[in-house]
Amino acid sequence: MTKQQIISQTNAFLIDTLDFDPSQITPDAELRRDLGITSVDAVAIATFVQKTFGCPIIQPEIKALITLQDLYDYIARNI
């Protein structure tokens, strides 16, 4: 899977499932500060990553992800 596929699938999930405005979805957007991701959203993201890419994200790891780029990179490293 290419990095662009990871980005496209992740962005589609954020927009379609978590209902984020597409203009908010940029690699440097901070998950908590810019997007306002809650703990419920974090669980949904972790579940999405596990089901879609086959790589689990445990609680300490998801807290360490600051930006969307961090999330994309994490997925790319672990699939």
C-alpha positions in Angstrom: 0.0 0.0 0.0 1.3 3.4 -0.9 1.5 6.4 1.3 -1.0 8.2 -0.9 -3.5 5.3 -0.4 -3.0 5.5 3.4 -3.7 9.3 3.3 -6.7 8.9 1.0 -8.3 6.2 3.1 -7.6 7.9 6.4 -8.9 11.3 5.2 -12.1 9.6 3.8 -12.7 8.0 7.2 -12.2 11.3 9.0 -14.5 13.2 6.7 -17.2 10.5 6.1 -17.3 8.8 9.5 -16.2 11.5 12.0 -17.7 14.3 10.0 -14.7 16.6 9.8 -14.7 19.4 7.3 -12.4 18.5 4.4 -10.7 21.9 4.7 -9.5 20.9 8.2 -7.8 17.8 6.9 -4.2 18.8 6.3 -1.0 16.9 7.2 0.0 19.5 9.8 -3.4 19.6 11.4 -3.1 18.7 15.1 -5.5 16.0 16.1 -6.5 17.4 19.4 -6.0 21.2 19.0 -7.1 21.7 15.4 -9.5 18.9 14.8 -10.8 18.6 18.4 -10.5 14.8 18.5 -12.0 13.4 21.6 -11.2 10.1 23.4 -14.3 8.6 21.6 -12.9 9.8 18.3 -9.5 8.3 19.2 -11.1 4.9 19.8 -12.9 5.2 16.5 -9.6 6.1 14.7 -7.7 3.2 16.4 -10.5 0.8 15.4 -10.4 2.1 11.8 -6.6 1.7 11.6 -6.8 -1.9 13.0 -9.6 -3.0 10.6 -8.4 -1.1 7.5 -4.6 -1.5 7.7 -4.2 -4.4 10.2 -2.0 -2.5 12.7 -3.3 -1.9 16.2 -2.8 1.4 18.0 -2.7 1.1 21.7 -3.6 4.0 24.0 0.0 5.3 24.8 0.8 5.3 21.1 -2.3 7.2 20.0 -1.6 9.9 22.6 1.9 10.3 21.1 0.4 11.1 17.6 0.2 14.9 17.4 -0.6 15.7 13.8 -2.3 13.9 10.9 1.1 13.4 9.4 2.1 11.5 12.6 -0.9 9.2 12.1 -0.1 8.6 8.4 3.6 7.9 9.3 2.6 5.5 12.1 0.3 3.5 9.8 3.0 3.4 7.0 5.6 2.1 9.5 3.4 -0.6 11.0 1.6 -2.2 8.0 
